[in-house]
Amino acid sequence: MNVNISQSWGELSIMEGKNASEVIENYLKSLFENDDCEWIEICRSDVADLFDVVPSQINYVIKTRFSIQNGYLVKSKRGGGGYIKIEKVNIVDNFSFLDDLIQYVGNSISQQESFKILQTLFNNQLITNREKTLLSVSLDKRIFSKEPIDENKIRAKILISIIERLKYEC
């Protein structure tokens, strides 16, 4: 769906005191909610004009807030101000997206990026909030040591962290 940019939305949101990236993110997410659609197509320069930012700010927001680990697929079209298609992926209906996530993770992933993936899995009802909490404990950087350790020690740290987290959840 092509999006008609609304000047009044941008003026209202900037007055709320949020930073520009948050305002732009909220605006783009509202387009999905308002039209109950699975994809939007925007003109990068139009959105930049709406929020009085440079087009690279729009690129930054899309790269950091609408990435695969956040449950979105982004495709760019060259020319005409830089059209960008953002698709909100329904993981339940799109198992190839899980393959894309596996490929994204690869051999190494940061704690922050792994937590984003857990949130996406939760948002798509593939895991419960409790499961997300338990999994986030097992991925927390405090579990891992810079010293070489064997798998039994890592497993013990993970189990202790899960049990400690359960103390506060119950």
OpenMM code with the backbone's topology and positions (N, CA, C; nanometers):
from openmm import Vec3, app, unit

residues = "MET ASN VAL ASN ILE SER GLN SER TRP GLY GLU LEU SER ILE MET GLU GLY LYS ASN ALA SER GLU VAL ILE GLU ASN TYR LEU LYS SER LEU PHE GLU ASN ASP ASP CYS GLU TRP ILE GLU ILE CYS ARG SER ASP VAL ALA ASP LEU PHE ASP VAL VAL PRO SER GLN ILE ASN TYR VAL ILE LYS THR ARG PHE SER ILE GLN ASN GLY TYR LEU VAL LYS SER LYS ARG GLY GLY GLY GLY TYR ILE LYS ILE GLU LYS VAL ASN ILE VAL ASP ASN PHE SER PHE LEU ASP ASP LEU ILE GLN TYR VAL GLY ASN SER ILE SER GLN GLN GLU SER PHE LYS ILE LEU GLN THR LEU PHE ASN ASN GLN LEU ILE THR ASN ARG GLU LYS THR LEU LEU SER VAL SER LEU ASP LYS ARG ILE PHE SER LYS GLU PRO ILE ASP GLU ASN LYS ILE ARG ALA LYS ILE LEU ILE SER ILE ILE GLU ARG LEU LYS TYR GLU CYS".split()
positions = [
    Vec3(0.0833, -0.1159, 0.0000),
    Vec3(0.0000, 0.0000, 0.0000),
    Vec3(0.0884, 0.1230, 0.0000),
    Vec3(0.0682, 0.2139, -0.0914),
    Vec3(0.1399, 0.3403, -0.0913),
    Vec3(0.0817, 0.4289, 0.0164),
    Vec3(0.1663, 0.5076, 0.0789),
    Vec3(0.1243, 0.5871, 0.1922),
    Vec3(0.1184, 0.7331, 0.1550),
    Vec3(0.0103, 0.7986, 0.1917),
    Vec3(-0.0037, 0.9412, 0.1746),
    Vec3(0.0435, 1.0078, 0.3031),
    Vec3(0.1487, 1.0856, 0.2945),
    Vec3(0.2089, 1.1464, 0.4120),
    Vec3(0.1202, 1.2584, 0.4649),
    Vec3(0.0977, 1.2567, 0.5966),
    Vec3(0.0114, 1.3556, 0.6617),
    Vec3(0.0953, 1.4544, 0.7407),
    Vec3(0.0922, 1.5807, 0.7040),
    Vec3(0.1708, 1.6842, 0.7713),
    Vec3(0.1283, 1.7013, 0.9160),
    Vec3(0.0014, 1.6914, 0.9463),
    Vec3(-0.0454, 1.7157, 1.0824),
    Vec3(0.0093, 1.6120, 1.1803),
    Vec3(0.0279, 1.4888, 1.1380),
    Vec3(0.0797, 1.3849, 1.2266),
    Vec3(0.2194, 1.4211, 1.2730),
    Vec3(0.3047, 1.4618, 1.1809),
    Vec3(0.4424, 1.4956, 1.2151),
    Vec3(0.4516, 1.6113, 1.3115),
    Vec3(0.3743, 1.7168, 1.2886),
    Vec3(0.3782, 1.8323, 1.3770),
    Vec3(0.3321, 1.7945, 1.5169),
    Vec3(0.2261, 1.7177, 1.5281),
    Vec3(0.1719, 1.6778, 1.6570),
    Vec3(0.2710, 1.5914, 1.7338),
    Vec3(0.3313, 1.4945, 1.6676),
    Vec3(0.4194, 1.3991, 1.7355),
    Vec3(0.5478, 1.4626, 1.7842),
    Vec3(0.6034, 1.5556, 1.7084),
    Vec3(0.7280, 1.6181, 1.7497),
    Vec3(0.7049, 1.7013, 1.8752),
    Vec3(0.5853, 1.7539, 1.8918),
    Vec3(0.5550, 1.8331, 2.0099),
    Vec3(0.5479, 1.7486, 2.1359),
    Vec3(0.5381, 1.6181, 2.1242),
    Vec3(0.5282, 1.5316, 2.2404),
    Vec3(0.6612, 1.5179, 2.3137),
    Vec3(0.7694, 1.5725, 2.2610),
    Vec3(0.8974, 1.5723, 2.3291),
    Vec3(0.9813, 1.4475, 2.3093),
    Vec3(0.9493, 1.3633, 2.2145),
    Vec3(1.0292, 1.2444, 2.1870),
    Vec3(1.1402, 1.2815, 2.0892),
    Vec3(1.2420, 1.1969, 2.0825),
    Vec3(1.3464, 1.2254, 1.9844),
    Vec3(1.2939, 1.1904, 1.8446),
    Vec3(1.3617, 1.2430, 1.7446),
    Vec3(1.3137, 1.2292, 1.6066),
    Vec3(1.3018, 1.0837, 1.5641),
    Vec3(1.3967, 0.9994, 1.6026),
    Vec3(1.3917, 0.8582, 1.5627),
    Vec3(1.2681, 0.7892, 1.6194),
    Vec3(1.2357, 0.8169, 1.7448),
    Vec3(1.1169, 0.7571, 1.8063),
    Vec3(0.9894, 0.8045, 1.7375),
    Vec3(0.9856, 0.9326, 1.7052),
    Vec3(0.8668, 0.9885, 1.6393),
    Vec3(0.8477, 0.9247, 1.5029),
    Vec3(0.9558, 0.9134, 1.4268),
    Vec3(0.9476, 0.8535, 1.2933),
    Vec3(0.9081, 0.7070, 1.3045),
    Vec3(0.9675, 0.6346, 1.3978),
    Vec3(0.9322, 0.4940, 1.4190),
    Vec3(0.7837, 0.4811, 1.4526),
    Vec3(0.7357, 0.5613, 1.5466),
    Vec3(0.5944, 0.5549, 1.5859),
    Vec3(0.5021, 0.5882, 1.4695),
    Vec3(0.5431, 0.6849, 1.3889),
    Vec3(0.4628, 0.7219, 1.2723),
    Vec3(0.4524, 0.6040, 1.1755),
    Vec3(0.5663, 0.5434, 1.1426),
    Vec3(0.5646, 0.4319, 1.0472),
    Vec3(0.4850, 0.3140, 1.1027),
    Vec3(0.5006, 0.2855, 1.2311),
    Vec3(0.4240, 0.1765, 1.2919),
    Vec3(0.2749, 0.2083, 1.2933),
    Vec3(0.2402, 0.3345, 1.3091),
    Vec3(0.0980, 0.3723, 1.3082),
    Vec3(0.0358, 0.3494, 1.1707),
    Vec3(0.1163, 0.3577, 1.0657),
    Vec3(0.0647, 0.3323, 0.9308),
    Vec3(0.0193, 0.1878, 0.9173),
    Vec3(0.0934, 0.0967, 0.9797),
    Vec3(0.0529, -0.0439, 0.9792),
    Vec3(-0.0778, -0.0612, 1.0562),
    Vec3(-0.0886, 0.0037, 1.1710),
    Vec3(-0.2053, -0.0123, 1.2572),
    Vec3(-0.3289, 0.0560, 1.1991),
    Vec3(-0.3118, 0.1769, 1.1478),
    Vec3(-0.4261, 0.2539, 1.0967),
    Vec3(-0.4920, 0.1863, 0.9776),
    Vec3(-0.4124, 0.1271, 0.8923),
    Vec3(-0.4665, 0.0665, 0.7713),
    Vec3(-0.4759, -0.0851, 0.7808),
    Vec3(-0.4371, -0.1410, 0.8964),
    Vec3(-0.4412, -0.2850, 0.9197),
    Vec3(-0.3822, -0.3608, 0.7997),
    Vec3(-0.2616, -0.3197, 0.7619),
    Vec3(-0.1975, -0.3804, 0.6454),
    Vec3(-0.0694, -0.4512, 0.6885),
    Vec3(-0.0189, -0.5332, 0.5994),
    Vec3(0.1025, -0.6078, 0.6282),
    Vec3(0.2255, -0.5443, 0.5655),
    Vec3(0.2066, -0.4457, 0.4781),
    Vec3(0.3201, -0.3765, 0.4203),
    Vec3(0.2820, -0.2333, 0.3851),
    Vec3(0.3841, -0.1483, 0.3863),
    Vec3(0.3662, -0.0093, 0.3444),
    Vec3(0.4792, 0.0248, 0.2487),
    Vec3(0.4543, 0.1198, 0.1639),
    Vec3(0.5578, 0.1710, 0.0758),
    Vec3(0.5621, 0.3211, 0.0956),
    Vec3(0.6795, 0.3712, 0.1297),
    Vec3(0.6942, 0.5135, 0.1566),
    Vec3(0.7996, 0.5729, 0.0652),
    Vec3(0.7917, 0.7022, 0.0484),
    Vec3(0.8960, 0.7763, -0.0219),
    Vec3(0.9835, 0.8391, 0.0864),
    Vec3(1.1072, 0.7973, 0.0906),
    Vec3(1.1985, 0.8408, 0.1958),
    Vec3(1.2055, 0.9926, 0.2064),
    Vec3(1.2116, 1.0624, 0.0946),
    Vec3(1.2226, 1.2090, 0.0985),
    Vec3(1.0945, 1.2735, 0.1517),
    Vec3(0.9774, 1.2146, 0.1232),
    Vec3(0.8518, 1.2686, 0.1765),
    Vec3(0.8466, 1.2581, 0.3283),
    Vec3(0.8888, 1.1438, 0.3809),
    Vec3(0.8893, 1.1255, 0.5266),
    Vec3(0.9927, 1.2185, 0.5894),
    Vec3(1.1072, 1.2335, 0.5256),
    Vec3(1.2103, 1.3242, 0.5765),
    Vec3(1.1576, 1.4678, 0.5801),
    Vec3(1.0881, 1.5091, 0.4755),
    Vec3(1.0294, 1.6439, 0.4717),
    Vec3(0.9248, 1.6610, 0.5813),
    Vec3(0.8439, 1.5596, 0.6026),
    Vec3(0.7384, 1.5660, 0.7039),
    Vec3(0.7955, 1.5950, 0.8421),
    Vec3(0.9084, 1.5321, 0.8741),
    Vec3(0.9656, 1.5467, 1.0072),
    Vec3(1.0853, 1.6421, 1.0101),
    Vec3(1.1097, 1.7090, 0.8979),
    Vec3(1.2168, 1.8071, 0.8874),
    Vec3(1.3515, 1.7471, 0.9279),
    Vec3(1.3821, 1.6316, 0.8698),
    Vec3(1.5102, 1.5647, 0.8924),
    Vec3(1.5711, 1.5309, 0.7574),
    Vec3(1.6970, 1.4927, 0.7582),
    Vec3(1.7615, 1.4517, 0.6338),
    Vec3(1.7184, 1.3090, 0.6003),
    Vec3(1.7150, 1.2726, 0.4725),
    Vec3(1.6735, 1.1365, 0.4346),
    Vec3(1.7546, 1.0261, 0.5010),
    Vec3(1.8804, 1.0521, 0.5333),
    Vec3(1.9610, 0.9487, 0.5989),
    Vec3(1.9060, 0.9158, 0.7380),
    Vec3(1.8342, 1.0092, 0.8008),
    Vec3(1.7701, 0.9815, 0.9302),
    Vec3(1.6607, 0.8765, 0.9128),
    Vec3(1.5902, 0.8828, 0.8007),
    Vec3(1.4873, 0.7826, 0.7716),
    Vec3(1.5540, 0.6471, 0.7517),
    Vec3(1.6666, 0.6458, 0.6796),
    Vec3(1.7416, 0.5208, 0.6613),
    Vec3(1.7830, 0.4625, 0.7960),
    Vec3(1.8308, 0.5480, 0.8861),
    Vec3(1.8744, 0.5028, 1.0182),
    Vec3(1.7587, 0.4383, 1.0941),
    Vec3(1.6437, 0.5038, 1.0947),
    Vec3(1.5275, 0.4511, 1.1663),
    Vec3(1.4865, 0.3166, 1.1078),
    Vec3(1.4824, 0.3073, 0.9781),
    Vec3(1.4417, 0.1815, 0.9141),
    Vec3(1.5433, 0.0719, 0.9426),
    Vec3(1.6718, 0.1050, 0.9361),
    Vec3(1.7753, 0.0035, 0.9599),
    Vec3(1.7734, -0.0464, 1.1037),
    Vec3(1.7488, 0.0434, 1.1999),
    Vec3(1.7570, 0.0038, 1.3406),
    Vec3(1.6248, -0.0417, 1.4003),
    Vec3(1.5118, 0.0043, 1.3476),
    Vec3(1.3831, -0.0258, 1.4102),
    Vec3(1.2949, -0.1193, 1.3275),
    Vec3(1.3287, -0.1369, 1.2005),
    Vec3(1.2473, -0.2191, 1.1112),
    Vec3(1.3334, -0.3270, 1.0456),
    Vec3(1.4140, -0.3905, 1.1254),
    Vec3(1.5070, -0.4919, 1.0761),
    Vec3(1.4447, -0.6311, 1.0875),
    Vec3(1.5144, -0.7276, 1.0346),
    Vec3(1.4638, -0.8649, 1.0347),
    Vec3(1.4457, -0.9163, 1.1775),
    Vec3(1.5390, -0.8808, 1.2671),
    Vec3(1.5254, -0.9285, 1.4042),
    Vec3(1.4082, -0.8639, 1.4767),
    Vec3(1.3555, -0.7559, 1.4208),
    Vec3(1.2361, -0.6916, 1.4762),
    Vec3(1.1080, -0.7352, 1.4059),
    Vec3(1.1190, -0.8272, 1.3101),
    Vec3(1.0019, -0.8822, 1.2437),
    Vec3(0.9598, -0.8110, 1.1166),
    Vec3(1.0530, -0.7430, 1.0531),
    Vec3(1.0215, -0.6697, 0.9305),
    Vec3(1.1184, -0.7068, 0.8193),
    Vec3(1.0692, -0.7040, 0.6974),
    Vec3(1.1528, -0.7169, 0.5786),
    Vec3(1.1463, -0.5844, 0.5051),
    Vec3(1.2606, -0.5346, 0.4622),
    Vec3(1.2676, -0.4043, 0.3968),
    Vec3(1.3274, -0.4217, 0.2582),
    Vec3(1.2621, -0.3605, 0.1608),
    Vec3(1.3125, -0.3614, 0.0233),
    Vec3(1.3150, -0.2177, -0.0257),
    Vec3(1.4254, -0.1806, -0.0874),
    Vec3(1.4395, -0.0449, -0.1399),
    Vec3(1.4209, -0.0440, -0.2904),
    Vec3(1.3628, 0.0655, -0.3379),
    Vec3(1.3490, 0.0876, -0.4816),
    Vec3(1.4244, 0.2158, -0.5149),
    Vec3(1.5091, 0.2094, -0.6133),
    Vec3(1.5905, 0.3253, -0.6509),
    Vec3(1.5075, 0.4248, -0.7306),
    Vec3(1.5494, 0.5514, -0.7214),
    Vec3(1.4883, 0.6575, -0.8000),
    Vec3(1.3639, 0.7142, -0.7369),
    Vec3(1.3261, 0.8326, -0.7818),
    Vec3(1.2023, 0.8958, -0.7363),
    Vec3(1.2015, 0.9307, -0.5888),
    Vec3(1.3166, 0.9617, -0.5308),
    Vec3(1.3206, 1.0003, -0.3908),
    Vec3(1.3447, 0.8843, -0.2961),
    Vec3(1.3640, 0.7664, -0.3480),
    Vec3(1.3960, 0.6515, -0.2647),
    Vec3(1.2748, 0.5867, -0.2026),
    Vec3(1.2008, 0.5123, -0.2804),
    Vec3(1.0853, 0.4409, -0.2271),
    Vec3(1.1316, 0.3197, -0.1491),
    Vec3(1.0676, 0.2964, -0.0380),
    Vec3(1.1038, 0.1859, 0.0499),
    Vec3(0.9777, 0.1093, 0.0858),
    Vec3(0.9840, -0.0225, 0.0693),
    Vec3(0.8724, -0.1096, 0.1072),
    Vec3(0.9105, -0.1774, 0.2378),
    Vec3(0.8231, -0.1631, 0.3385),
    Vec3(0.8450, -0.2262, 0.4686),
    Vec3(0.7316, -0.3254, 0.4892),
    Vec3(0.7703, -0.4501, 0.5107),
    Vec3(0.6709, -0.5562, 0.5284),
    Vec3(0.6787, -0.6099, 0.6703),
    Vec3(0.5660, -0.6089, 0.7381),
    Vec3(0.5576, -0.6684, 0.8713),
    Vec3(0.5294, -0.8162, 0.8511),
    Vec3(0.6201, -0.8995, 0.8988),
    Vec3(0.6117, -1.0419, 0.8721),
    Vec3(0.5330, -1.1124, 0.9814),
    Vec3(0.4366, -1.1935, 0.9393),
    Vec3(0.3645, -1.2798, 1.0308),
    Vec3(0.4397, -1.4121, 1.0316),
    Vec3(0.5167, -1.4341, 1.1375),
    Vec3(0.6050, -1.5501, 1.1423),
    Vec3(0.5280, -1.6806, 1.1339),
    Vec3(0.4108, -1.6852, 1.1945),
    Vec3(0.3325, -1.8086, 1.1948),
    Vec3(0.2993, -1.8521, 1.0516),
    Vec3(0.2714, -1.7557, 0.9651),
    Vec3(0.2368, -1.7863, 0.8267),
    Vec3(0.3576, -1.7898, 0.7335),
    Vec3(0.4742, -1.7513, 0.7840),
    Vec3(0.5904, -1.7367, 0.6982),
    Vec3(0.7113, -1.8053, 0.7621),
    Vec3(0.7161, -1.9367, 0.7525),
    Vec3(0.8243, -2.0103, 0.8156),
    Vec3(0.9595, -1.9822, 0.7509),
    Vec3(0.9608, -1.9351, 0.6289),
    Vec3(1.0893, -1.9003, 0.5679),
    Vec3(1.1533, -1.7841, 0.6426),
    Vec3(1.0707, -1.7041, 0.7106),
    Vec3(1.1247, -1.5947, 0.7908),
    Vec3(1.2114, -1.6505, 0.9043),
    Vec3(1.1717, -1.7642, 0.9610),
    Vec3(1.2534, -1.8264, 1.0656),
    Vec3(1.3890, -1.8679, 1.0099),
    Vec3(1.3908, -1.9158, 0.8866),
    Vec3(1.5181, -1.9477, 0.8223),
    Vec3(1.6023, -1.8215, 0.8049),
    Vec3(1.5348, -1.7107, 0.7693),
    Vec3(1.6059, -1.5832, 0.7567),
    Vec3(1.6651, -1.5415, 0.8908),
    Vec3(1.5909, -1.5634, 0.9996),
    Vec3(1.6415, -1.5309, 1.1326),
    Vec3(1.7627, -1.6168, 1.1671),
    Vec3(1.7559, -1.7446, 1.1368),
    Vec3(1.8682, -1.8349, 1.1637),
    Vec3(1.9916, -1.7884, 1.0864),
    Vec3(1.9714, -1.7517, 0.9625),
    Vec3(2.0816, -1.7030, 0.8804),
    Vec3(2.1361, -1.5719, 0.9375),
    Vec3(2.0476, -1.4848, 0.9868),
    Vec3(2.0902, -1.3584, 1.0459),
    Vec3(2.1776, -1.3834, 1.1696),
    Vec3(2.1374, -1.4777, 1.2539),
    Vec3(2.2122, -1.5073, 1.3761),
    Vec3(2.3517, -1.5584, 1.3404),
    Vec3(2.3605, -1.6487, 1.2455),
    Vec3(2.4904, -1.7008, 1.2041),
    Vec3(2.5670, -1.7640, 1.3186),
    Vec3(2.6985, -1.7397, 1.3223),
    Vec3(2.7849, -1.7983, 1.4245),
    Vec3(2.8016, -1.7102, 1.5469),
    Vec3(2.7485, -1.5885, 1.5410),
    Vec3(2.7691, -1.4959, 1.6512),
    Vec3(2.6575, -1.3920, 1.6520),
    Vec3(2.6123, -1.3552, 1.7723),
    Vec3(2.5095, -1.2519, 1.7844),
    Vec3(2.5248, -1.1827, 1.9192),
    Vec3(2.5023, -1.0520, 1.9200),
    Vec3(2.5144, -0.9757, 2.0442),
    Vec3(2.3929, -1.0013, 2.1341),
    Vec3(2.4090, -0.9677, 2.2599),
    Vec3(2.2989, -0.9825, 2.3548),
    Vec3(2.1791, -0.8976, 2.3116),
    Vec3(2.2043, -0.7741, 2.2742),
    Vec3(2.0966, -0.6829, 2.2351),
    Vec3(2.0187, -0.7367, 2.1153),
    Vec3(2.0891, -0.7837, 2.0149),
    Vec3(2.0225, -0.8366, 1.8964),
    Vec3(1.9452, -0.9643, 1.9290),
    Vec3(2.0010, -1.0490, 2.0163),
    Vec3(1.9302, -1.1717, 2.0533),
    Vec3(1.8028, -1.1400, 2.1309),
    Vec3(1.8068, -1.0369, 2.2147),
    Vec3(1.6868, -0.9963, 2.2884),
    Vec3(1.5794, -0.9427, 2.1931),
    Vec3(1.6205, -0.8744, 2.0874),
    Vec3(1.5241, -0.8259, 1.9872),
    Vec3(1.4544, -0.9438, 1.9195),
    Vec3(1.5308, -1.0483, 1.8921),
    Vec3(1.4719, -1.1670, 1.8290),
    Vec3(1.3732, -1.2331, 1.9232),
    Vec3(1.4095, -1.2449, 2.0504),
    Vec3(1.3154, -1.3020, 2.1479),
    Vec3(1.1869, -1.2195, 2.1543),
    Vec3(1.1998, -1.0873, 2.1508),
    Vec3(1.0811, -1.0012, 2.1539),
    Vec3(0.9948, -1.0241, 2.0309),
    Vec3(1.0565, -1.0407, 1.9163),
    Vec3(0.9821, -1.0691, 1.7935),
    Vec3(0.9103, -1.2029, 1.8038),
    Vec3(0.9773, -1.3037, 1.8569),
    Vec3(0.9134, -1.4347, 1.8751),
    Vec3(0.7955, -1.4241, 1.9713),
    Vec3(0.8109, -1.3443, 2.0757),
    Vec3(0.7014, -1.3218, 2.1708),
    Vec3(0.5869, -1.2454, 2.1037),
    Vec3(0.6192, -1.1386, 2.0336),
    Vec3(0.5162, -1.0579, 1.9663),
    Vec3(0.4336, -1.1398, 1.8684),
    Vec3(0.4971, -1.2412, 1.8106),
    Vec3(0.4285, -1.3278, 1.7152),
    Vec3(0.3730, -1.4543, 1.7803),
    Vec3(0.3713, -1.4554, 1.9125),
    Vec3(0.3110, -1.5621, 1.9932),
    Vec3(0.3738, -1.6994, 1.9682),
    Vec3(0.5029, -1.6993, 1.9372),
    Vec3(0.5737, -1.8256, 1.9248),
    Vec3(0.6313, -1.8696, 2.0587),
    Vec3(0.6523, -1.7748, 2.1484),
    Vec3(0.6930, -1.8056, 2.2850),
    Vec3(0.6107, -1.7197, 2.3800),
    Vec3(0.5963, -1.7674, 2.5032),
    Vec3(0.5233, -1.6913, 2.6048),
    Vec3(0.6160, -1.5885, 2.6686),
    Vec3(0.5578, -1.4981, 2.7460),
    Vec3(0.6386, -1.3992, 2.8158),
    Vec3(0.7342, -1.4676, 2.9134),
    Vec3(0.6847, -1.5694, 2.9803),
    Vec3(0.7700, -1.6427, 3.0750),
    Vec3(0.8854, -1.7109, 3.0011),
    Vec3(0.8586, -1.7708, 2.8879),
    Vec3(0.9646, -1.8332, 2.8090),
    Vec3(1.0653, -1.7286, 2.7607),
    Vec3(1.0143, -1.6137, 2.7203),
    Vec3(1.1031, -1.5054, 2.6763),
    Vec3(1.1960, -1.4642, 2.7902),
    Vec3(1.1402, -1.4535, 2.9098),
    Vec3(1.2203, -1.4168, 3.0265),
    Vec3(1.3278, -1.5209, 3.0539),
    Vec3(1.2895, -1.6468, 3.0530),
    Vec3(1.3857, -1.7534, 3.0806),
    Vec3(1.4943, -1.7597, 2.9728),
    Vec3(1.4544, -1.7444, 2.8482),
    Vec3(1.5523, -1.7474, 2.7405),
    Vec3(1.6458, -1.6271, 2.7458),
    Vec3(1.5923, -1.5120, 2.7830),
    Vec3(1.6777, -1.3930, 2.7913),
    Vec3(1.7840, -1.4097, 2.8989),
    Vec3(1.7488, -1.4788, 3.0065),
    Vec3(1.8484, -1.5066, 3.1106),
    Vec3(1.9603, -1.5926, 3.0536),
    Vec3(1.9249, -1.6920, 2.9756),
    Vec3(2.0275, -1.7819, 2.9227),
    Vec3(2.1153, -1.7153, 2.8176),
    Vec3(2.0701, -1.6031, 2.7621),
    Vec3(2.1480, -1.5321, 2.6610),
    Vec3(2.2208, -1.4101, 2.7167),
    Vec3(2.1981, -1.3794, 2.8435),
    Vec3(2.2552, -1.2610, 2.9066),
    Vec3(2.4080, -1.2688, 2.9067),
    Vec3(2.4720, -1.1562, 2.8786),
    Vec3(2.6180, -1.1543, 2.8690),
    Vec3(2.6865, -1.1852, 3.0010),
    Vec3(2.6181, -1.1678, 3.1123),
    Vec3(2.6783, -1.1985, 3.2420),
    Vec3(2.7028, -1.3483, 3.2598),
    Vec3(2.6358, -1.4296, 3.1786),
    Vec3(2.6530, -1.5744, 3.1855),
    Vec3(2.7901, -1.6152, 3.1325),
    Vec3(2.8357, -1.5428, 3.0332),
    Vec3(2.9566, -1.5827, 2.9622),
    Vec3(3.0791, -1.5143, 3.0204),
    Vec3(3.1861, -1.5867, 3.0247),
    Vec3(3.3106, -1.5388, 3.0812),
    Vec3(3.4109, -1.5189, 2.9691),
    Vec3(3.5044, -1.4291, 2.9909),
    Vec3(3.6092, -1.4078, 2.8910),
    Vec3(3.7150, -1.5178, 2.8988),
    Vec3(3.7159, -1.5906, 3.0082),
    Vec3(3.8107, -1.7004, 3.0249),
    Vec3(3.7554, -1.8264, 2.9591),
    Vec3(3.8431, -1.9124, 2.9080),
    Vec3(3.7935, -2.0390, 2.8522),
    Vec3(3.7346, -2.1261, 2.9648),
    Vec3(3.6130, -2.1730, 2.9442),
    Vec3(3.5486, -2.2599, 3.0429),
    Vec3(3.4807, -2.3744, 2.9695),
    Vec3(3.4538, -2.4821, 3.0407),
    Vec3(3.3926, -2.5970, 2.9742),
    Vec3(3.2396, -2.5852, 2.9746),
    Vec3(3.1760, -2.6678, 2.8940),
    Vec3(3.0308, -2.6578, 2.8755),
    Vec3(2.9524, -2.6842, 3.0028),
    Vec3(3.0022, -2.7668, 3.0926),
    Vec3(2.9307, -2.7928, 3.2182),
    Vec3(2.9233, -2.6675, 3.3042),
    Vec3(3.0291, -2.5891, 3.3039),
    Vec3(3.0279, -2.4642, 3.3803),
    Vec3(2.9314, -2.3633, 3.3179),
    Vec3(2.9297, -2.3551, 3.1866),
    Vec3(2.8355, -2.2644, 3.1186),
    Vec3(2.6925, -2.3074, 3.1495),
    Vec3(2.6672, -2.4361, 3.1397),
    Vec3(2.5339, -2.4884, 3.1670),
    Vec3(2.4924, -2.4565, 3.3106),
    Vec3(2.5838, -2.4710, 3.4048),
    Vec3(2.5547, -2.4411, 3.5449),
    Vec3(2.5214, -2.2934, 3.5638),
    Vec3(2.5979, -2.2056, 3.4991),
    Vec3(2.5699, -2.0621, 3.5093),
    Vec3(2.4321, -2.0289, 3.4538),
    Vec3(2.3987, -2.0904, 3.3426),
    Vec3(2.2678, -2.0652, 3.2813),
    Vec3(2.1567, -2.1115, 3.3740),
    Vec3(2.1687, -2.2314, 3.4273),
    Vec3(2.0655, -2.2856, 3.5151),
    Vec3(2.0510, -2.2015, 3.6416),
    Vec3(2.1615, -2.1599, 3.7006),
    Vec3(2.1556, -2.0750, 3.8198),
    Vec3(2.0874, -1.9425, 3.7880),
    Vec3(2.1190, -1.8835, 3.6732),
    Vec3(2.0560, -1.7561, 3.6347),
    Vec3(1.9063, -1.7710, 3.6141),
    Vec3(1.8656, -1.8818, 3.5541),
    Vec3(1.7222, -1.9062, 3.5336),
    Vec3(1.6524, -1.9183, 3.6688),
    Vec3(1.7122, -1.9941, 3.7589),
    Vec3(1.6507, -2.0135, 3.8903),
    Vec3(1.6467, -1.8820, 3.9671),
    Vec3(1.7544, -1.8029, 3.9573),
    Vec3(1.7543, -1.6717, 4.0238),
    Vec3(1.6451, -1.5813, 3.9686),
    Vec3(1.6250, -1.5838, 3.8389),
    Vec3(1.5211, -1.5010, 3.7782),
    Vec3(1.3824, -1.5473, 3.8232),
    Vec3(1.3653, -1.6781, 3.8355),
    Vec3(1.2373, -1.7331, 3.8818),
    Vec3(1.2032, -1.6860, 4.0235),
    Vec3(1.3049, -1.6632, 4.1048),
    Vec3(1.2811, -1.6144, 4.2412),
    Vec3(1.2046, -1.4822, 4.2382),
    Vec3(1.2350, -1.3995, 4.1385),
    Vec3(1.1709, -1.2672, 4.1304),
    Vec3(1.0405, -1.2712, 4.0538),
    Vec3(1.0194, -1.3736, 3.9733),
    Vec3(0.8956, -1.3877, 3.8945),
    Vec3(0.7830, -1.4488, 3.9753),
    Vec3(0.8160, -1.5312, 4.0755),
    Vec3(0.7137, -1.6028, 4.1531),
    Vec3(0.6658, -1.5241, 4.2723),
] * unit.nanometer
topology = app.Topology()
chain = topology.addChain("A")
for resn in residues:
    res = topology.addResidue(resn, chain)
    for name in ("N", "CA", "C"):
        topology.addAtom(name, app.Element.getBySymbol(name[0]), res)
